[in-house]
Amino acid sequence: MVVSGLLAASLFLETVTGFYLPGVAPMTFQKGDDIPLLVNHLSPSMYFQHLDEDGKTFKSDKERYLYSYDYYYEKFHFCKPENIVKQPESLGSVIFGDRIYNSPFEIKMLEDKECSSLCGSVIPGDDAKFINKLIKNGFFQNWLIDGLPAAKEIHDSKTKTDFYGAGFELGFVEVVQAVGTGQVNVAPKKPTSNEGIELEERDPKNVQTIENVEMTYFVNHYDINIEYHDRGEGNYRVVGVTVHPKSIERSSTGSCSSTGNPLILQEDQENHVYFTYSVKFTPSETVWATRWDKYLHTYDPTIQWFSLINFSIIVLLLSSVVIHSLLKALKSDFVRYNELNLDDEFHEDAGWKLGHGDVFRIPHKSMLLSVLVGSGVQLFVMIVTTIFFAALGFLSPSSRGSLATVMFMLYALFGFVGSYTSMGVYKFFQGPYWKANMILTPILVPGFIFSVILSMNLILLYVHSSDVIPASTLFFMVCLWIIFSMPSAVAGSLIAHKKCHWDEHPTKTNQIARQIPFQPWYLKTIPATLIAGIFPFGSIAIELYFIYSSLWFNKIFYMFGFLFFSFLLLTLTTCLVTILITYHSLCLENWLWHWRSFILGGVGCAIYVFIHSILFTKFKLGGFTTIVLYVGYSTVISVLCCIVTGAIGFMSSMFFIRKIYSSIKVN
């Protein structure tokens, strides 16, 4: 019933995904009004592999970029306006690398342009080498017109639909066969007698060879197509923007004459490049409220539905088996234990009841465990709230960076929840240093995240990436944390210290700890952790692919209905699996459940998430900087996943243990 209800909720959320509340008010233009064209960063894409004449994948450059560059980075030599003006951006937009500026393009509503000169630039050989490397790596340009990304039109052969993919190519790559000179080894001479064979050294000879070569063509002409909706009375709204980029070698600036050849940037000399553009306005029946529909495309939604339904069935069976077996076993245990006289000699066979004097014993490093659990609950509430609002359409893609901004703000505000939980757990452990807990909870995990961001920032600064978070933004984040999160966290800790009664245990703790007998191999920590992590990871594996595509390749992620349902499945499976293993461990008199439940719930799933992130790249990362950045951020994601699912596992086990031990009689 639980899974069926979640699936029904997911169906509802998927129906409302197509409806969103726009983050900005619509702009209405009249004929001749200026339409600003804004430029954003140049970002990596998934189109970094190319096909040769035989249709086989070919890529000569093994270095792979996964970070963005500023549009006006000096090595690109793009045309600049007289005064470059940075556009205002949200906190989330800045954090995720958006760097939006004005541009020299002149576009007026309903005024077509056949070929207009933009400017001429001289690109040195070293900069040409840099640009060619980015072209081979599939970098895209990102423009914005009236809040819409300038896109390329794509046909999905699986769903037989056309859609708009945000961004367009920096350049094109053609794999051609070229004749070169290489050295090959010539076979040794044949022996002249049977008495002995003298092997002669192979002599290298220069011969002509045929090899595949990637030819790069730099884009210098843009055919801009703007779709507009006529609202009557001379009022028009932009409802779509596509760009058809071209590489055209031109003879002089101010001229649209072509030499008939594509533009190839030579890496051993200066290159004279002339940028031009055309503008065409096309009427459209699309209204402003639905203009994002063509951008919000899922390549194969059948995969997501198939995965969710299959895993829902698995979870339904798992939950039915676990709940039925646990209830049956516990009911039998309750009857037996409540009739049992502990003074009898046979009480040693009483199973999990024997741990009543130890299960509430304070664990090692209880301070750290309580802080991690509180931080995990804080992250959990933030994630659920964010995904829920996004699934209802409150966080639309038209408001750039709104998702990240809301996540950051909610995490700061939910410091109250995290600190309350952390203090409650610490009281459950009956820890004496509650003031230290109050200070550590809002600092430990955010401090870890902030230190990683600073480290990655230094690396991004070294490679001149636009993904560098400005010092002013970092300072603003710290101030926001001090002003909003810290007071909220302190309030949560103080209230929990006075009002939370988790320290009232149903049984007393013995002075001497009970010795734990030998455990079967499948209940030992490492095997049990790896087994327990399979089911939670399986619930989010498909969604992780789309999340990584959005994070690394500037894809628009909007299937929050699927994500919400997957996260609920993750929560349910983590609870069930952790409780099941904890119960069987208690039955075998292993009362050390505290850290064990956190590890069972968190570490296994986190390991699989990290492995999935590495497999996502198909081991085709290249370059030290890219590897460090990717592994670093993937590690952060895995650690945060561990904290969240670990907190779920611990909290479910804690309430389960309090419940079962409060239901039996202990003399």
RAJOMO-V682677 format. One record per backbone hydrogen bond with DSSP energy under -0.5 kcal/mol. CO is the residue of the C=O (numbers start at 1). NH is the residue of the N-H. Records with the same first field share a line. If there is no record, write none. Layout:
CO: NH + NH
//
This chain:
1: 5
2: 6
3: 7
4: 8
5: 9
6: 10
7: 11
8: 12
9: 13
10: 14
11: 15
12: 16
13: 17
14: 18
16: 19
20: 22
21: 396
29: 236
30: 33
33: 109
34: 36
36: 38 + 146
38: 144
39: 101
41: 43
42: 69
43: 140
46: 48
50: 58
51: 175
52: 55
56: 52
58: 50
60: 62
68: 466 + 467
69: 42
70: 73
73: 76 + 77
83: 85
84: 86
85: 102
90: 94
91: 95
92: 96
93: 98
94: 97
100: 87
101: 39
105: 107
107: 35
108: 111
109: 32
110: 112
113: 279
116: 277
119: 275
121: 123 + 273
122: 124
123: 271
124: 128
125: 129
126: 130
127: 131
128: 132
129: 133
130: 134
131: 135
132: 136
133: 137
134: 139
135: 138
137: 45
139: 170
140: 43
141: 168
142: 40
143: 150
144: 38
145: 148
148: 145
150: 167
151: 243
152: 165
154: 156 + 163
155: 157
156: 160 + 161
161: 156
163: 154 + 165
164: 166
165: 152
167: 152
168: 141
170: 219
172: 217
174: 176 + 215
176: 178 + 213
178: 180 + 211
180: 182 + 209
182: 207
184: 205
196: 198
197: 199
198: 200
202: 204
203: 186
205: 184 + 207
207: 182
209: 180 + 211
211: 178
213: 176 + 215
214: 216
215: 174
217: 172
220: 276
221: 246
222: 224 + 278
223: 225 + 244
224: 226 + 280
225: 227 + 242
226: 282
227: 239 + 240
228: 284
229: 231 + 237
232: 235
235: 231 + 232
236: 29
237: 229
240: 227
241: 151
242: 225
243: 245
244: 223
246: 220 + 221 + 248
248: 250
249: 259
252: 255
257: 251
261: 249
262: 264
263: 218 + 265
264: 266
266: 269
271: 123 + 273
273: 121
275: 118 + 119
276: 222
277: 116
278: 224
279: 113
280: 226
282: 228
287: 290
288: 291
290: 293
292: 295 + 296
294: 164
295: 297
297: 299
298: 301
300: 303 + 304
301: 305
302: 306
303: 307
304: 308
305: 309
306: 310
307: 311
308: 312
309: 313
310: 314
311: 315
312: 316
313: 317
314: 318
315: 319
316: 320
317: 321
318: 322
319: 323
320: 324
321: 325
322: 326
323: 327
324: 328
325: 329
326: 330
327: 331
328: 332
329: 333
330: 334
331: 335
332: 336
333: 337
334: 338
335: 339
336: 340
337: 340
340: 342
341: 344
344: 347
345: 348
346: 349
347: 350
350: 353
351: 354
352: 355
353: 356
354: 357
355: 358 + 359
357: 510
358: 361
363: 366
365: 369
366: 370
367: 371
368: 372
369: 373
370: 374
371: 375
372: 376
373: 377
374: 378
375: 379
376: 380
377: 381
378: 382
379: 383
380: 384
381: 385
382: 386
383: 387
384: 388
385: 389
386: 390
387: 391
388: 392
389: 394
390: 393
393: 21
394: 396
396: 399
398: 400
399: 402
401: 405
402: 406
403: 407
404: 408
405: 409
406: 410
407: 411
408: 412
409: 413
410: 414
412: 415
413: 416
414: 418
415: 419
416: 420
417: 421
418: 422
419: 423
420: 424
421: 425
422: 426
423: 427
424: 428
425: 429
426: 431
427: 430
432: 434
433: 437
434: 438
435: 439
436: 440
437: 441
438: 442
440: 443 + 444
443: 447
444: 448
445: 449
446: 450
447: 451
448: 452
449: 453
450: 454
451: 455
452: 456
453: 457
454: 458
455: 459
456: 460
457: 461
458: 462
459: 463
460: 465
461: 464
465: 468
468: 470
470: 474
471: 475
472: 476
473: 477
474: 478
475: 479
476: 480
477: 481
478: 482
479: 483
480: 484 + 485
481: 486
482: 487
484: 488
485: 489
486: 490
487: 491
488: 492
489: 493
490: 494
491: 495
492: 496
493: 497
494: 498
495: 499 + 500
496: 500
501: 504
503: 505
515: 517
520: 523
521: 524
524: 528
525: 529
526: 530
527: 531
528: 532
529: 533
530: 534
531: 534 + 535
532: 536
533: 537
534: 538
535: 539
536: 540
537: 540 + 541
540: 544
541: 545
542: 545 + 546
543: 547
544: 548
545: 549
546: 550
547: 551
548: 552
549: 553 + 555
550: 554
555: 557
556: 558
558: 560
559: 563
560: 564
561: 565
562: 566
563: 567
564: 568
565: 569
566: 570
567: 571
568: 572
569: 573
570: 574
571: 575
572: 576
573: 577
574: 578
575: 579
576: 580
577: 581
578: 582
579: 583
580: 584
581: 585
582: 586
583: 587
584: 588
585: 590
586: 589
589: 591
591: 593
593: 597
594: 598
595: 599
596: 600
597: 601
598: 602
599: 603 + 604
602: 606
603: 607
604: 608
605: 609
606: 610
607: 611
608: 612
609: 613
610: 614
611: 615
612: 616
613: 617
614: 617 + 619
615: 618
617: 620
622: 64
623: 627
624: 628
625: 629
626: 630
627: 631
628: 632
629: 633
630: 634
631: 635
632: 636
633: 637
634: 638
635: 639
636: 640
637: 641
638: 642
639: 643
640: 644
641: 645
642: 646
643: 647
644: 648
645: 649
646: 650
647: 651
648: 652
649: 653
650: 654
651: 655
652: 656
653: 657
654: 658
655: 659
656: 660
657: 661
658: 662
660: 663
661: 664
664: 666
//
